[in-house]
Structure formats: C-alpha cells, structure tokens
Amino acid sequence: METAYLAALGIIGLLGLSTLGATLRQAGPYGRHMTAGQTGTMPARAAWLLFESPQWFAFALTFWLVAPPEAGPSSVMLFLFGLWQAHYFYRGLIYPLRMRDRHKSFPIVAVCFGFVFNLCNGFANAYAVGHAAHLMDTAWLGDPRFIVGLAVAAFGWVVNFQADNILLSLRGDGFTGYRIPHGGAFRWVSSANYFGEIVFWWGWAIMSWTPAGLVFALFSMANLMPRAVAHHRWYRTRFPDYPKNRRAVIPHLL
Ligand SMILES: NC(=O)c1ccc[n+]([C@@H]2O[C@H](COP(=O)([O-])OP(=O)(O)OC[C@H]3O[C@@H](n4cnc5c(N)ncnc54)[C@H](OP(=O)(O)O)[C@@H]3O)[C@@H](O)[C@H]2O)c1
C-alpha cells in the first residue's frame, strides 16, 4: 500500500505541474472562461457533486479500511478526519446545492480530471494521516505546528466561506451575469475565495505535517493562482470602474 501512496503523491505532483502549465496558457474552461457554444459539457451542479465526491468517499474508505493503525485511530487522527469530512460535506454537497444558476454547464473533461485528482488526493491524505507516527500521540494537539496550522486553516476557511457567500449573493436577485464583488477579502483581492482556499490548505499541511498535505497545498496554489490572475484580468477588461488597488489573489503581492 505504501507503493500506492507514493504513486498517488507522484500523480498529484504531475497533475499539479500539468495544471500549472495549462492554466498559465489559458484558464480552465469553466465558469466565465468557457467559450460560447462549448460542447462536451454536463450540468454544473451535477458536475461539482460528481468530481468532488472522491474527496470524502476515498478519504473515508482509506481512513477506516486501509490506514488505521492496530490500536485504532488516535484522537488527533479522528480530529483531522472530522475536519476533512466537514470541509468536503460543505464543498462537495452544500456548495453545489447552493449554486444559483441551475442552467450552467461544466466541461466533462474537467469533471474526469477533477475526479481522478480527487481520488488520488483523498486516498493520499487519508493514508498519510493514518500512518503518521506523530499523529498517534495526543501531545501533537499541543505542538506549535498543530496550533499554528489550526489557526491558519480556520482563518482560511472563514475567508473562503465568506467569499463564497458574497459571490453567491451577487446572483441572489435572479441576475445571471457578473457584478463586482465587494466586502470581506474582496477589499484586497479579486479571488478572495481562492485566497481563503489556499490559506486553508496550507493550514491543513502545517497541522497534519504530512507529505500529502504539503503536496495538496502546492497543487492548490498551482491550480488557483493562475486562474485568479485570469479572473483579475477579466474583471479589469470587463469593468472600467474596477477597484485599482485590488490584487489578483494574495493581498498586496499578486
Ligand atoms: N482546492 C482547489 O484546488 C479548488 C479548485 C477549484 C475550486 N475550489 C473552490 O471551489 C469554489 C468555487 O470555485 P470556482 O473556481 O467555481 O470559483 P469562481 O470562478 O470564483 O466562481 C464561484 C461561483 O461564483 C460565481 N461568480 C464568480 N464571480 C462572480 C461575479 N463577479 N458575479 C457573479 N457571480 C460570480 C460563479 O459563477 P460562474 O460559474 O457562472 O462563473 C460560481 O458560481 C471556491 O471556493 C474555490 O476556492 C478549490
């Protein structure tokens, strides 16, 4: 199983590099970056439910059937399991169900990519958590890496959740186009949701202190930062009154 874990890490790394290369050239063709008349699509809500699902089922199956040590998972491992499942209960189920525009479509090729990536990632992170010796010891709950990571993850999650809510509210009146988002971390960046997401996964990487957590944090940056830059450019061309001091994704930096 260790071989499968290393293979999953390798696949995540390769997918991260190929995503970075592709999105630097052109943002992934979903949402505002879809081209008119794009074919090979499916309903966006079903797409999100489908491609995010391995994050919870692959993690849960691996955690309970493959990963647990002889003595059973420690309280630290159970905490990390709960945090992961809570996040993906939100991202994989609640978030798609809250999407406003039910007629949006999503490319099937991106669904396949997301499904495979999430399968590898859910497996790798659950395996890593279940096999990390430092997570067997409840003393880890008092370790500075756990405390700092938890604080970083909590901050990132709040920023991401607030940004999701702000974006969803822009279409609360039945409008189906795009408006300039305001409030929360949108004061500083065009993609406050991606900023929060990246911070959250760095928090996870620090608090779990596993190679899989690190690789996922790096993948999130490779995936979301070029897309945030594309969103930022798109806003600037679309809205002449777009706030000039806003950056793309990292406040004051990028
Ligand atoms: N960890 C990861 O690698 C990863 C990868 C992807 C996504 N995510 C997370 O999943 C969530 C959604 O991602 P996404 O790529 O779909 O984000 P997005 O492009 O910012 O879109 C989010 C939602 O808000 C709508 N929206 C965005 N800007 C809008 C505006 N100016 N006016 C009105 N509506 C607007 C979008 O509609 P349209 O679809 O019509 O554009 C979409 O329904 C985010 O929280 C993100 O962090 C995480």
The ligand as an SDF file (V2000), in Angstrom:
LIG
                    3D

 48 52  0  0  0  0  0  0  0  0999 V2000
   -8.6490   23.3450   -3.7470 N   0  0  0  0  0  0  0  0  0  0  0  0
   -8.7560   23.5440   -5.0410 C   0  0  0  0  0  0  0  0  0  0  0  0
   -7.8090   23.2580   -5.7940 O   0  0  0  0  0  0  0  0  0  0  0  0
  -10.0270   24.1510   -5.6290 C   0  0  0  0  0  0  0  0  0  0  0  0
  -10.2160   24.0830   -7.0080 C   0  0  0  0  0  0  0  0  0  0  0  0
  -11.3460   24.6930   -7.5720 C   0  0  0  0  0  0  0  0  0  0  0  0
  -12.2580   25.3400   -6.7520 C   0  0  0  0  0  0  0  0  0  0  0  0
  -12.0810   25.3670   -5.4070 N   0  0  0  0  0  0  0  0  0  0  0  0
  -13.0320   26.1090   -4.5730 C   0  0  0  0  0  0  0  0  0  0  0  0
  -14.3590   25.9490   -5.0570 O   0  0  0  0  0  0  0  0  0  0  0  0
  -15.0680   27.1880   -5.0030 C   0  0  0  0  0  0  0  0  0  0  0  0
  -15.6180   27.5530   -6.4020 C   0  0  0  0  0  0  0  0  0  0  0  0
  -14.5350   27.6630   -7.3000 O   0  0  0  0  0  0  0  0  0  0  0  0
  -14.7320   28.3460   -8.7410 P   0  0  0  0  0  0  0  0  0  0  0  0
  -13.4830   28.0800   -9.4910 O   0  0  0  0  0  0  0  0  0  0  0  0
  -16.0450   27.9580   -9.3340 O   0  0  0  0  0  0  0  0  0  0  0  0
  -14.7980   29.9050   -8.3040 O   0  0  0  0  0  0  0  0  0  0  0  0
  -15.2850   31.1870   -9.1370 P   0  0  0  0  0  0  0  0  0  0  0  0
  -14.8830   31.1000  -10.5530 O   0  0  0  0  0  0  0  0  0  0  0  0
  -14.8570   32.3730   -8.3540 O   0  0  0  0  0  0  0  0  0  0  0  0
  -16.8890   31.0630   -9.0990 O   0  0  0  0  0  0  0  0  0  0  0  0
  -17.5750   30.8250   -7.8970 C   0  0  0  0  0  0  0  0  0  0  0  0
  -19.0890   30.9720   -8.1170 C   0  0  0  0  0  0  0  0  0  0  0  0
  -19.4590   32.3620   -8.0560 O   0  0  0  0  0  0  0  0  0  0  0  0
  -19.9350   32.7990   -9.3260 C   0  0  0  0  0  0  0  0  0  0  0  0
  -19.2710   34.0930   -9.5650 N   0  0  0  0  0  0  0  0  0  0  0  0
  -17.9290   34.3080   -9.5540 C   0  0  0  0  0  0  0  0  0  0  0  0
  -17.6590   35.6070   -9.7480 N   0  0  0  0  0  0  0  0  0  0  0  0
  -18.8550   36.2230   -9.8890 C   0  0  0  0  0  0  0  0  0  0  0  0
  -19.2300   37.5840  -10.1220 C   0  0  0  0  0  0  0  0  0  0  0  0
  -18.3040   38.5500  -10.2390 N   0  0  0  0  0  0  0  0  0  0  0  0
  -20.5490   37.8810  -10.2350 N   0  0  0  0  0  0  0  0  0  0  0  0
  -21.4790   36.9070  -10.1030 C   0  0  0  0  0  0  0  0  0  0  0  0
  -21.1890   35.6030   -9.8620 N   0  0  0  0  0  0  0  0  0  0  0  0
  -19.8830   35.2580   -9.7600 C   0  0  0  0  0  0  0  0  0  0  0  0
  -19.5120   31.7490  -10.3390 C   0  0  0  0  0  0  0  0  0  0  0  0
  -20.3910   31.7040  -11.4300 O   0  0  0  0  0  0  0  0  0  0  0  0
  -19.9060   31.1470  -12.8760 P   0  0  0  0  0  0  0  0  0  0  0  0
  -19.6650   29.6810  -12.6910 O   0  0  0  0  0  0  0  0  0  0  0  0
  -21.0610   31.4600  -13.7610 O   0  0  0  0  0  0  0  0  0  0  0  0
  -18.6440   31.8930  -13.2520 O   0  0  0  0  0  0  0  0  0  0  0  0
  -19.5740   30.4820   -9.4860 C   0  0  0  0  0  0  0  0  0  0  0  0
  -20.9030   30.0300   -9.3380 O   0  0  0  0  0  0  0  0  0  0  0  0
  -14.1070   28.2380   -4.4570 C   0  0  0  0  0  0  0  0  0  0  0  0
  -14.3460   28.4700   -3.0900 O   0  0  0  0  0  0  0  0  0  0  0  0
  -12.7430   27.6140   -4.6710 C   0  0  0  0  0  0  0  0  0  0  0  0
  -11.8270   28.0460   -3.7050 O   0  0  0  0  0  0  0  0  0  0  0  0
  -10.9820   24.7870   -4.8470 C   0  0  0  0  0  0  0  0  0  0  0  0
  1  2  1  0
  2  3  2  0
  2  4  1  0
  4  5  1  0
  4 48  2  0
  5  6  2  0
  6  7  1  0
  7  8  2  0
  8  9  1  0
  8 48  1  0
  9 10  1  0
  9 46  1  0
 10 11  1  0
 11 12  1  0
 11 44  1  0
 12 13  1  0
 13 14  1  0
 14 15  2  0
 14 16  1  0
 14 17  1  0
 17 18  1  0
 18 19  2  0
 18 20  1  0
 18 21  1  0
 21 22  1  0
 22 23  1  0
 23 24  1  0
 23 42  1  0
 24 25  1  0
 25 26  1  0
 25 36  1  0
 26 27  1  0
 26 35  1  0
 27 28  2  0
 28 29  1  0
 29 30  1  0
 29 35  2  0
 30 31  1  0
 30 32  2  0
 32 33  1  0
 33 34  2  0
 34 35  1  0
 36 37  1  0
 36 42  1  0
 37 38  1  0
 38 39  2  0
 38 40  1  0
 38 41  1  0
 42 43  1  0
 44 45  1  0
 44 46  1  0
 46 47  1  0
M  CHG  2   8   1  16  -1
M  END
$$$$
